[in-house]
Amino acid sequence: MRIIAVRTLREYRRVHNHAELPLKAWFQAAKLAEWRTPQDIKDEHANVSILRDNRAVFNILGNNYRLVVKIHYNTQTVFIRFVGTHREYDGIDAESV
């Protein structure tokens, strides 16, 4: 997968040191993935939440952080839409960010 807005992850990791290694691990796994359907993601990440409009919410570091992405399966592209704490996530609409 090609990942767009990696800068968002990098900047977040600088401020939230605890999230650095788990976000790097997610990035490496996603970069190597070949997701063609939401089920492909579920097969690799049992705790992912699949939302409408090709969005997925990944639990990072035991659900301390949430990562919302939008996936274009046909172009194998993942767009980072949000990364934040569980509490920050509760304040957004993951289907519209």
Protein Blocks (a to p, Z undefined) as FASTA:
>chain_A
ZZehklmmmmmmmmmmmlmmmmmmmmmmmmmpccfbfklmmmmmmmbccdehhiacddee
hhlaccdddddfknopacdfbdcdfklmmmpcfklZZ
